[in-house]
Structures are given as C-alpha cells and as structure tokens.
Amino acid sequence: MNASDVQSQFFKKIADPAGIRAIFEYLINVAFFVKDRQGKIITVSSSVLNRLGMTLETEFVGKTDAEVYSAEMAEAFRKDDEKVFQTGKPLVNRLEVWLDEKGQPDWCVTTKVPLFGSDGSVVGLMGVSRRDLNLSVLEPEDTPTKAIAFLRQNIDRNVSTEELAEAIGVSPRTLNRKVQQAFGTSPYELILRIRIQAAAESLLKCADSISSVAVSHGFCDQSHFTQHFRNRMGMTPRKFRAMHQMVKEK
C-alpha cells in the first residue's frame, strides 16, 4: 500500500473531516479560517469570533469580509484571496492589518493556501493569522528579521530604504527582494508600517497629543502622520484612540 492510499483510507474513516480544525483552538495567538471561492466564510476558530465580538460561528458563516470588516481591510483581504484563487499557489507570511484581542486594528502575519476540488480546480482557501511581528515564523538571522529589529531600534526617526539596507549589510536590491518574498510589500511600506504600529501603541498607552506622537515616531507633522495612519489602519489616529477608550470604558 503506497503513502497516498494510506492517507486516503485514514481520512475516509473520519466522521467529520472539518474536525481537524479543532487543533487550532489550542494554538496560542493563531486564528484559523476557511473561505469558499466566492469569499464566503465557511469556518473560523473561536479566536476570530472573539475579536469580532461574536459568540457563535453561525454569526459569521456565509458572510464575506466586506460584511464584517472595514472597507479598507476587506479590500486588502479580497485582493490576497484572489491571488490564491487565480494562481492556485499559497501566500506565505503576508504582513497585513487585522484585529487584536480588543478588536482594534493591528499588524499580523497571515498565510493562505488554496483548497482544490475533486476536478482539480480551486474551490476555496484556508489560512492562519498570528500577531507576530517578532517574526518567529522566520529565521532569526534572515534579512526581514534584521530589518525589523533595526527599525524598532530607530522608531523615532524616518529611516530610508538605503540606510536600512546598509545597516543590515545588504544591497537595496536584495533588501527589496527579501522583504517582498517575506511580506509581499516593499521595504518603504514595511518602514511605514513598523513606525505606525509603534505610534498606535503609544496612542493607547500615553496621553501625549497626536502631534507629539507623530513627531516622536519620525513623522514631520500631524497631518502627514494622519494621512499615513488612515491609509494603513482604516481610520484616523484620533478615531483609533477614541475607539480604544470606548472599549476600556465598557
């Protein structure tokens, strides 16, 4: 009996094929989801429901991201989903905005893989997301990890792509290629996202004015900061802080 036969015979014995998903309930800081070819949610782990303020999986099943998330977040998810559907290839370790345990926008690392039907066509996808900007999913000494470590050490200023490449000992071209492979984004965008994440944390932890937070994280003024923050977090810094305060008061 070959390996394929062993596998198929075992899976036929399972009464509920979806039961395998139960393992994700025991993986800390990992969210699991499955979508069909039309982008409708088929199943999610409880961590997803918790972050959306839902109790039952049936509240989410059959809905699309556009019915649950902000327009900006939903569109970003849809574009990545479509790449998986069109190419039949996985997207690995994508850096994207999702939600933290309090339902606030935050960065996460997401991997999506295609699901194939009996005729070989892509019928959906499954994915996992984790809040992991320490990037334990990557090698500790690889280029993206070194880049993030340097950016975090210099969070108070605007680091250029050239300076970042020189600081970690690679060429700008290599930096661009490695960061694109790891996160599907450019070094410039990574630099902005790291600074914005740190600024968002400061908005929640301290009472400093938004302009002060902006300057202390390398933005020239509040207007410039607000523009980048809104484009990547789906709301202004002021609204982000206000929403968090509302959650704390509940």
N, C-alpha and C positions, 0 to 999 in steps of 0.2 A: 504494500500500500504506500503510495507516494505522499509527500507532505500535503499536497493540495487536497487529496482525499481525506486525510486525517482531519484537516481543518473543516472541510465541508460537513463531514459526518458529525463533528462535535457541535457546530453551530446549528445543525438541524435538530439537535437534542434540546436546545434552549427553548423553553416555552415562550419567553418574551425576549426577542432579540434586542429590544430597547433597554433591557435590564442591565446591560453592560455599562450604561451611563451612570449607574449608581456609584461607581468608583469615584466619580468627580465630586460627590458630596463630601468626600473625605480628604480632598486635596486642598490645602490651605491657600487662600488667595487666588484660586483658579476658578474661572467661570467657564461653563461649557454650554454650547448652543448648537442646534441643527436647524437649517433652513431649507425649504424646497426651492425649485428652480425659479419660482416667482418671487422669492424673497420672503415668503411667509414663514414665521417661526413654527417649528414642529415640536421641539422640546428644548428646555433650558434647565440648568442646575438651579438650585434654590438661591445661590448667591446672586444670580441675575435678578430673580424676583425680589430679593431683599433690597437691592439697590434701586429698584423701580418702585418700591413701596407696595408691592403686590404680595398676596398671600398664597393664591392658588395658581398653578401652572396654566389652568384653563383661562385665566385672565389675559394671558399673553399668546397662547397658541392660536395660530391662524392670522395673527396680526403681522404687519410689516413694520420695519424700523420707523418709517415715516409716521406711523400712528402712535408711536411711543416716545421717540427722542426728538430733540430739536431738529429743525430743518437742516442745519449745518452738519450735525452729527450723522443724521440719517443719510444724507447725500454722500458723505465720505464712506460710510459703511457700504452703501449700494455700489459705489464705483469699485471698491475692492472685491465685493461679491461677484460683480460682473466679470472681472478679470479671471476669477476662478472658473466661472461658468463657461466663458468663452475659450479659455486655454486648456482647461482640464488639468491645470497644474496648481500645486499649493502656493500660498503666500505665507512666508515664514517670518516671524518676529517683526511684524509691522508695528511701528510706533504710532499710536493714534489716541485721540481723546475719547475717553469713556466716562464712567462714573465711579466715584469712590464709595466707601461703605455708608456715607451720609447722603449719597445721591448727588454729590457735587461733581462737576467736570474735573477730570484728572487724566494724566497720561497712563497708558497701559501698553503692554506688548501683546499683540494678537497674532495667532497662526490659524489659517483657514485651509482646509483640504477638501477636494471635490469628492462627491459621492456618486458612484456610477450605477446605472440601472442594468438590468439583465441584457439589454441590447447594446451596452457599451456607451450610451450617452450619459451626459452629466445630468443628474436628476435633483441635485442639491449640494449642500456643503455642510461640514461640521467644523467647529472651531473652538479654540480655547483662548481666553484673555487672562492676563495676570498683571497686576500692578507691580512692576518690577524694573524700575529704572536703575537698580543696581546691576541689572542685566546678568543675573546668574545663569540665564539661558545661553549666554555667550562665553567664550573662553576668557579667562581673567586678564590675559595679556594681549588680546587682539585689538585691532585699530579702533573699532567703535567704542569699546570699553575704555580704552585710554583717552579717547576724545571726550567722553562724558565725564571722566574723572577730572580732566584738565578744566573743562567748562565749569564744573561745580566749584573748583578751587578759585575760579576767576569770575564768579557770578555777578560781581559788582561793576563789570565793565563790558563794553562791546568788543568781543574778540572777533577778528576777521578770520576768514577761511584759511588764508595764507599763514597767519600767525598760529592757528590751531595745528595745521599740518606740520609746520616747523617744530612746534613744541613737542609733538609726539613722534617726530623723526620719520615722517613720510612725505612724499610729494603731494601737492594739491590734487593731482590726478588720482593717485592711489587713495587718498582720503575720500574723494568723491565716490570712487568705485566701491570701496568697502562700506561706506555709510549707506549708499544706495542698496547694496546687497543685504545689509542687516536690517534696514528700516524702511526701505522704499522711499526715501526722501533725501534731499541734498544736505550737505554739511551746513549751509546757510540756514536752512529750515531747522535743522537739529539745534543749532546755536540759539535760535529764537525760542524754540520750544523749551529748552532747558531753562533759559532765563525767565520765561513766562511762568513755568511751573514753580520756580523758586519765588517769583513775585506773588503768585497766587497763594502760596503757603504763608508768605509774610502778611498778605491782606487779611488772612484769617487769624494769625497769631498775635498781631500787634495792632495798635490803634493809630499808627502813623498815617498821615494823609496819603492819598493816592499819588500825588505828585512826588512825595518823598520816597515812596516805594518804587516809583518809576525810576527816579534818578539813582537810587541805591542798587538798582539791578541793570544799570547800563543804558537806560533809555534817556534820550536827550530832554524830553519833557513829557507831561501828562498826556497831551494829545497824541503824540507818537506812540506811547505805551498803550493807550486805549484802543487805538486802531489795530495794533498787532494782537492785543489781548482778545478783542472781539472777533477778529478773523479766525483765531485758533481755538477759542473757548466757547464761541457761540453767544457771548454776552459781554457787556462792559465790565470793567473791574468794579465799578460801583454796584452794579446789579449782583455780581458774584458775591461780594461781601454782604450785601443786604439779604440775599437768599440764605447764606450761611447763618446769619444772625437769626433769621426766622426759624431755621431748623433747631438751633440751640434753645430757643425760647419755647418750643413746643413741649 
